[in-house]
Amino acid sequence: MYGLTEPNLTDTDITELHELRGPQTSPVPNAFLVRLATHFINAEIDGVINPGRHLAERLGLTRTSVLTYMRMARRRGLIERS
């Protein structure tokens, strides 16, 4: 199995993530972190190389932001440390 070249993320998924995140000035909601982490981990499972970069591109974020959100999810105990 060769995997995917980018995450399997639909326009609906992107809209949902933006809505869950809310204003950038507000605290990052757990619901957003869980959904983002789910997409990130599924992309890794599917064999996507560098899912952080691909998710960042699709969501209009920086790769650093995506990785920071993943770190936040781990620190809050929302996902297991890998």
N, CA, C and O atoms as a GROMACS GRO file, in nm:
protein
  328
    1MET      N    1   0.084  -0.119   0.000
    1MET     CA    2   0.000   0.000   0.000
    1MET      C    3   0.088   0.124   0.000
    1MET      O    4   0.180   0.135   0.081
    2TYR      N    5   0.061   0.214  -0.088
    2TYR     CA    6   0.145   0.332  -0.104
    2TYR      C    7   0.098   0.451  -0.022
    2TYR      O    8   0.176   0.543   0.001
    3GLY      N    9  -0.028   0.453   0.022
    3GLY     CA   10  -0.078   0.566   0.100
    3GLY      C   11  -0.126   0.679   0.010
    3GLY      O   12  -0.118   0.672  -0.113
    4LEU      N   13  -0.175   0.780   0.073
    4LEU     CA   14  -0.226   0.896   0.002
    4LEU      C   15  -0.119   1.004  -0.004
    4LEU      O   16  -0.028   1.006   0.079
    5THR      N   17  -0.129   1.091  -0.102
    5THR     CA   18  -0.034   1.200  -0.110
    5THR      C   19  -0.075   1.319  -0.025
    5THR      O   20   0.007   1.405   0.006
    6GLU      N   21  -0.203   1.324   0.012
    6GLU     CA   22  -0.250   1.428   0.103
    6GLU      C   23  -0.370   1.377   0.180
    6GLU      O   24  -0.435   1.280   0.139
    7PRO      N   25  -0.402   1.442   0.293
    7PRO     CA   26  -0.513   1.394   0.375
    7PRO      C   27  -0.646   1.392   0.300
    7PRO      O   28  -0.670   1.475   0.212
    8ASN      N   29  -0.729   1.298   0.334
    8ASN     CA   30  -0.862   1.286   0.277
    8ASN      C   31  -0.954   1.383   0.353
    8ASN      O   32  -1.026   1.342   0.444
    9LEU      N   33  -0.950   1.510   0.315
    9LEU     CA   34  -1.019   1.616   0.384
    9LEU      C   35  -1.117   1.682   0.288
    9LEU      O   36  -1.076   1.735   0.185
   10THR      N   37  -1.246   1.678   0.320
   10THR     CA   38  -1.347   1.736   0.232
   10THR      C   39  -1.368   1.884   0.265
   10THR      O   40  -1.321   1.933   0.368
   11ASP      N   41  -1.437   1.953   0.176
   11ASP     CA   42  -1.471   2.093   0.203
   11ASP      C   43  -1.556   2.104   0.329
   11ASP      O   44  -1.544   2.201   0.404
   12THR      N   45  -1.642   2.007   0.352
   12THR     CA   46  -1.724   2.005   0.474
   12THR      C   47  -1.636   1.993   0.598
   12THR      O   48  -1.660   2.059   0.699
   13ASP      N   49  -1.534   1.907   0.590
   13ASP     CA   50  -1.440   1.893   0.703
   13ASP      C   51  -1.370   2.026   0.732
   13ASP      O   52  -1.355   2.064   0.847
   14ILE      N   53  -1.329   2.093   0.627
   14ILE     CA   54  -1.259   2.221   0.643
   14ILE      C   55  -1.350   2.324   0.707
   14ILE      O   56  -1.309   2.395   0.799
   15THR      N   57  -1.473   2.333   0.660
   15THR     CA   58  -1.570   2.426   0.717
   15THR      C   59  -1.594   2.395   0.863
   15THR      O   60  -1.598   2.485   0.947
   16GLU      N   61  -1.611   2.266   0.895
   16GLU     CA   62  -1.633   2.226   1.034
   16GLU      C   63  -1.516   2.267   1.122
   16GLU      O   64  -1.536   2.320   1.232
   17LEU      N   65  -1.394   2.244   1.076
   17LEU     CA   66  -1.277   2.281   1.156
   17LEU      C   67  -1.271   2.431   1.179
   17LEU      O   68  -1.241   2.475   1.290
   18HIS      N   69  -1.299   2.511   1.077
   18HIS     CA   70  -1.299   2.657   1.093
   18HIS      C   71  -1.407   2.700   1.193
   18HIS      O   72  -1.383   2.789   1.275
   19GLU      N   73  -1.524   2.639   1.185
   19GLU     CA   74  -1.631   2.674   1.278
   19GLU      C   75  -1.597   2.633   1.421
   19GLU      O   76  -1.624   2.707   1.515
   20LEU      N   77  -1.537   2.514   1.437
   20LEU     CA   78  -1.499   2.469   1.570
   20LEU      C   79  -1.390   2.557   1.630
   20LEU      O   80  -1.389   2.581   1.751
   21ARG      N   81  -1.299   2.604   1.547
   21ARG     CA   82  -1.190   2.688   1.598
   21ARG      C   83  -1.241   2.821   1.647
   21ARG      O   84  -1.198   2.870   1.752
   22GLY      N   85  -1.334   2.880   1.574
   22GLY     CA   86  -1.387   3.010   1.614
   22GLY      C   87  -1.284   3.120   1.591
   22GLY      O   88  -1.187   3.100   1.518
   23PRO      N   89  -1.307   3.237   1.655
   23PRO     CA   90  -1.214   3.349   1.637
   23PRO      C   91  -1.074   3.314   1.686
   23PRO      O   92  -1.057   3.247   1.788
   24GLN      N   93  -0.975   3.360   1.613
   24GLN     CA   94  -0.836   3.331   1.649
   24GLN      C   95  -0.797   3.395   1.782
   24GLN      O   96  -0.698   3.354   1.844
   25THR      N   97  -0.873   3.494   1.827
   25THR     CA   98  -0.841   3.560   1.953
   25THR      C   99  -0.896   3.486   2.074
   25THR      O  100  -0.860   3.516   2.188
   26SER      N  101  -0.983   3.389   2.050
   26SER     CA  102  -1.042   3.314   2.162
   26SER      C  103  -0.956   3.192   2.195
   26SER      O  104  -0.876   3.148   2.112
   27PRO      N  105  -0.972   3.137   2.316
   27PRO     CA  106  -0.899   3.014   2.350
   27PRO      C  107  -0.933   2.902   2.252
   27PRO      O  108  -1.042   2.897   2.197
   28VAL      N  109  -0.838   2.813   2.232
   28VAL     CA  110  -0.857   2.703   2.138
   28VAL      C  111  -0.947   2.597   2.202
   28VAL      O  112  -0.911   2.540   2.305
   29PRO      N  113  -1.065   2.570   2.143
   29PRO     CA  114  -1.158   2.473   2.202
   29PRO      C  115  -1.108   2.329   2.187
   29PRO      O  116  -1.044   2.294   2.088
   30ASN      N  117  -1.138   2.248   2.286
   30ASN     CA  118  -1.102   2.106   2.281
   30ASN      C  119  -1.163   2.036   2.161
   30ASN      O  120  -1.100   1.950   2.100
   31ALA      N  121  -1.288   2.072   2.127
   31ALA     CA  122  -1.356   2.007   2.015
   31ALA      C  123  -1.277   2.026   1.886
   31ALA      O  124  -1.266   1.934   1.805
   32PHE      N  125  -1.221   2.145   1.866
   32PHE     CA  126  -1.139   2.171   1.748
   32PHE      C  127  -1.014   2.085   1.750
   32PHE      O  128  -0.978   2.024   1.649
   33LEU      N  129  -0.947   2.080   1.865
   33LEU     CA  130  -0.824   2.002   1.875
   33LEU      C  131  -0.848   1.854   1.848
   33LEU      O  132  -0.767   1.789   1.782
   34VAL      N  133  -0.958   1.802   1.900
   34VAL     CA  134  -0.990   1.660   1.879
   34VAL      C  135  -1.014   1.632   1.731
   34VAL      O  136  -0.962   1.534   1.678
   35ARG      N  137  -1.090   1.717   1.664
   35ARG     CA  138  -1.119   1.695   1.521
   35ARG      C  139  -0.992   1.709   1.436
   35ARG      O  140  -0.969   1.629   1.346
   36LEU      N  141  -0.912   1.811   1.465
   36LEU     CA  142  -0.788   1.830   1.390
   36LEU      C  143  -0.696   1.710   1.411
   36LEU      O  144  -0.637   1.658   1.316
   37ALA      N  145  -0.682   1.667   1.536
   37ALA     CA  146  -0.596   1.552   1.567
   37ALA      C  147  -0.647   1.426   1.498
   37ALA      O  148  -0.567   1.345   1.451
   38THR      N  149  -0.778   1.410   1.492
   38THR     CA  150  -0.835   1.294   1.423
   38THR      C  151  -0.794   1.293   1.276
   38THR      O  152  -0.753   1.190   1.223
   39HIS      N  153  -0.806   1.408   1.210
   39HIS     CA  154  -0.766   1.418   1.069
   39HIS      C  155  -0.616   1.394   1.054
   39HIS      O  156  -0.572   1.326   0.960
   40PHE      N  157  -0.537   1.450   1.144
   40PHE     CA  158  -0.391   1.435   1.138
   40PHE      C  159  -0.352   1.288   1.152
   40PHE      O  160  -0.274   1.236   1.072
   41ILE      N  161  -0.406   1.223   1.254
   41ILE     CA  162  -0.372   1.083   1.280
   41ILE      C  163  -0.421   0.992   1.168
   41ILE      O  164  -0.351   0.900   1.127
   42ASN      N  165  -0.542   1.017   1.118
   42ASN     CA  166  -0.592   0.938   1.005
   42ASN      C  167  -0.503   0.955   0.882
   42ASN      O  168  -0.480   0.859   0.808
   43ALA      N  169  -0.453   1.075   0.861
   43ALA     CA  170  -0.363   1.098   0.749
   43ALA      C  171  -0.234   1.018   0.767
   43ALA      O  172  -0.182   0.959   0.672
   44GLU      N  173  -0.182   1.015   0.889
   44GLU     CA  174  -0.062   0.934   0.917
   44GLU      C  175  -0.090   0.786   0.890
   44GLU      O  176  -0.008   0.717   0.828
   45ILE      N  177  -0.204   0.739   0.936
   45ILE     CA  178  -0.242   0.599   0.916
   45ILE      C  179  -0.253   0.567   0.767
   45ILE      O  180  -0.215   0.459   0.722
   46ASP      N  181  -0.306   0.663   0.690
   46ASP     CA  182  -0.322   0.646   0.545
   46ASP      C  183  -0.189   0.656   0.469
   46ASP      O  184  -0.185   0.633   0.348
   47GLY      N  185  -0.082   0.690   0.540
   47GLY     CA  186   0.049   0.696   0.478
   47GLY      C  187   0.085   0.832   0.419
   47GLY      O  188   0.177   0.843   0.339
   48VAL      N  189   0.013   0.936   0.460
   48VAL     CA  190   0.044   1.070   0.411
   48VAL      C  191   0.178   1.114   0.470
   48VAL      O  192   0.199   1.108   0.591
   49ILE      N  193   0.266   1.157   0.384
   49ILE     CA  194   0.394   1.210   0.428
   49ILE      C  195   0.374   1.357   0.461
   49ILE      O  196   0.325   1.434   0.378
   50ASN      N  197   0.412   1.396   0.582
   50ASN     CA  198   0.401   1.534   0.630
   50ASN      C  199   0.256   1.584   0.635
   50ASN      O  200   0.223   1.681   0.568
   51PRO      N  201   0.171   1.518   0.714
   51PRO     CA  202   0.031   1.561   0.722
   51PRO      C  203   0.016   1.703   0.775
   51PRO      O  204  -0.080   1.772   0.740
   52GLY      N  205   0.108   1.748   0.858
   52GLY     CA  206   0.100   1.885   0.911
   52GLY      C  207   0.103   1.988   0.801
   52GLY      O  208   0.027   2.085   0.804
   53ARG      N  209   0.190   1.969   0.704
   53ARG     CA  210   0.201   2.063   0.591
   53ARG      C  211   0.073   2.062   0.508
   53ARG      O  212   0.021   2.167   0.471
   54HIS      N  213   0.024   1.942   0.479
   54HIS     CA  214  -0.096   1.931   0.396
   54HIS      C  215  -0.219   1.989   0.466
   54HIS      O  216  -0.298   2.060   0.404
   55LEU      N  217  -0.235   1.959   0.594
   55LEU     CA  218  -0.348   2.016   0.668
   55LEU      C  219  -0.337   2.167   0.675
   55LEU      O  220  -0.437   2.238   0.661
   56ALA      N  221  -0.218   2.217   0.697
   56ALA     CA  222  -0.197   2.362   0.702
   56ALA      C  223  -0.239   2.428   0.571
   56ALA      O  224  -0.308   2.530   0.571
   57GLU      N  225  -0.198   2.370   0.460
   57GLU     CA  226  -0.234   2.425   0.329
   57GLU      C  227  -0.384   2.427   0.309
   57GLU      O  228  -0.440   2.526   0.262
   58ARG      N  229  -0.450   2.318   0.345
   58ARG     CA  230  -0.597   2.308   0.324
   58ARG      C  231  -0.674   2.400   0.417
   58ARG      O  232  -0.782   2.448   0.382
   59LEU      N  233  -0.619   2.427   0.536
   59LEU     CA  234  -0.690   2.508   0.636
   59LEU      C  235  -0.647   2.654   0.636
   59LEU      O  236  -0.704   2.735   0.708
   60GLY      N  237  -0.548   2.688   0.555
   60GLY     CA  238  -0.501   2.826   0.551
   60GLY      C  239  -0.422   2.863   0.676
   60GLY      O  240  -0.425   2.977   0.721
   61LEU      N  241  -0.350   2.766   0.730
   61LEU     CA  242  -0.268   2.787   0.849
   61LEU      C  243  -0.122   2.764   0.813
   61LEU      O  244  -0.090   2.722   0.702
   62THR      N  245  -0.035   2.790   0.909
   62THR     CA  246   0.105   2.753   0.890
   62THR      C  247   0.124   2.612   0.943
   62THR      O  248   0.047   2.565   1.027
   63ARG      N  249   0.225   2.544   0.895
   63ARG     CA  250   0.258   2.410   0.945
   63ARG      C  251   0.287   2.417   1.094
   63ARG      O  252   0.248   2.328   1.169
   64THR      N  253   0.354   2.523   1.136
   64THR     CA  254   0.385   2.542   1.278
   64THR      C  255   0.258   2.548   1.362
   64THR      O  256   0.254   2.492   1.471
   65SER      N  257   0.155   2.616   1.311
   65SER     CA  258   0.028   2.625   1.385
   65SER      C  259  -0.035   2.487   1.402
   65SER      O  260  -0.082   2.453   1.510
   66VAL      N  261  -0.036   2.408   1.295
   66VAL     CA  262  -0.094   2.274   1.302
   66VAL      C  263  -0.018   2.191   1.406
   66VAL      O  264  -0.079   2.122   1.488
   67LEU      N  265   0.114   2.196   1.402
   67LEU     CA  266   0.194   2.118   1.498
   67LEU      C  267   0.174   2.169   1.640
   67LEU      O  268   0.176   2.090   1.735
   68THR      N  269   0.156   2.300   1.657
   68THR     CA  270   0.126   2.356   1.790
   68THR      C  271  -0.008   2.306   1.840
   68THR      O  272  -0.021   2.270   1.958
   69TYR      N  273  -0.108   2.302   1.753
   69TYR     CA  274  -0.238   2.248   1.792
   69TYR      C  275  -0.227   2.101   1.832
   69TYR      O  276  -0.292   2.058   1.928
   70MET      N  277  -0.148   2.026   1.761
   70MET     CA  278  -0.128   1.884   1.796
   70MET      C  279  -0.063   1.872   1.934
   70MET      O  280  -0.101   1.787   2.014
   71ARG      N  281   0.035   1.956   1.959
   71ARG     CA  282   0.101   1.957   2.090
   71ARG      C  283   0.001   1.995   2.200
   71ARG      O  284   0.003   1.936   2.308
   72MET      N  285  -0.084   2.093   2.173
   72MET     CA  286  -0.187   2.133   2.270
   72MET      C  287  -0.280   2.016   2.300
   72MET      O  288  -0.316   1.993   2.415
   73ALA      N  289  -0.320   1.943   2.196
   73ALA     CA  290  -0.410   1.829   2.214
   73ALA      C  291  -0.345   1.723   2.304
   73ALA      O  292  -0.411   1.665   2.390
   74ARG      N  293  -0.216   1.698   2.283
   74ARG     CA  294  -0.145   1.601   2.368
   74ARG      C  295  -0.135   1.651   2.512
   74ARG      O  296  -0.159   1.575   2.606
   75ARG      N  297  -0.100   1.777   2.529
   75ARG     CA  298  -0.084   1.833   2.664
   75ARG      C  299  -0.216   1.834   2.741
   75ARG      O  300  -0.217   1.818   2.863
   76ARG      N  301  -0.325   1.853   2.670
   76ARG     CA  302  -0.457   1.853   2.736
   76ARG      C  303  -0.509   1.711   2.757
   76ARG      O  304  -0.617   1.693   2.812
   77GLY      N  305  -0.434   1.612   2.712
   77GLY     CA  306  -0.475   1.473   2.729
   77GLY      C  307  -0.585   1.429   2.635
   77GLY      O  308  -0.654   1.331   2.660
   78LEU      N  309  -0.601   1.501   2.526
   78LEU     CA  310  -0.706   1.469   2.429
   78LEU      C  311  -0.664   1.357   2.334
   78LEU      O  312  -0.748   1.285   2.281
   79ILE      N  313  -0.534   1.343   2.314
   79ILE     CA  314  -0.479   1.233   2.236
   79ILE      C  315  -0.357   1.180   2.310
   79ILE      O  316  -0.297   1.250   2.391
   80GLU      N  317  -0.323   1.056   2.280
   80GLU     CA  318  -0.206   0.996   2.344
   80GLU      C  319  -0.080   1.048   2.279
   80GLU      O  320  -0.077   1.080   2.161
   81ARG      N  321   0.023   1.054   2.358
   81ARG     CA  322   0.154   1.095   2.304
   81ARG      C  323   0.208   0.985   2.216
   81ARG      O  324   0.196   0.866   2.246
   82SER      N  325   0.267   1.027   2.105
   82SER     CA  326   0.326   0.927   2.015
   82SER      C  327   0.476   0.941   2.012
   82SER      O  328   0.543   0.865   1.942
   0.00000   0.00000   0.00000
